[in-house]
Amino acid sequence: MEITNMLECPVEVTLSLLTSKWKIMVIRELLTGTKRFSEIKRVLPGVTQKMLTQSLRGLEEDGLIERKIYPVVPPKVEYKLSPLGLSLGPVIESMRTFGNTYRESIKAS
């Protein structure tokens, strides 16, 4: 995201970075460590290869993940969170906590 496109509200900035369900889920998965494309795809049922590729590219462009390409055949590519991406850990944890609380409140009513 270009700095000239930054929104004034910090919440809007965060939302603009996490615009899709898949970006958030990729970040959640990478919080546990470096993973290859196939490992990420395996734990995200329903994501298409195209959508996962787009999400990874977007996260990389935004500086939230880092991609490492190994010069081997077949190609080996690994993804990990950048320091900035790692700082989203508490945000994802808050979302999980809220989701659990909400789910329990719905069950109780």
Stockholm file with secondary structure:
# STOCKHOLM 1.0

chainA/1-109         MEITNMLECPVEVTLSLLTSKWKIMVIRELLTGTKRFSEIKRVLPGVTQKMLTQSLRGLEEDGLIERKIYPVVPPKVEYKLSPLGLSLGPVIESMRTFGNTYRESIKAS
#=GR chainA/1-109 SS CCGGGCCSSHHHHHHHHTCSHHHHHHHHHHTTCCEEHHHHHHHSTTCCHHHHHHHHHHHHHTTSEEEEEESCSSCEEEEEECHHHHTTHHHHHHHHHHHHHHHHHHHHC
#=GC SS_cons         CCGGGCCSSHHHHHHHHTCSHHHHHHHHHHTTCCEEHHHHHHHSTTCCHHHHHHHHHHHHHTTSEEEEEESCSSCEEEEEECHHHHTTHHHHHHHHHHHHHHHHHHHHC
//
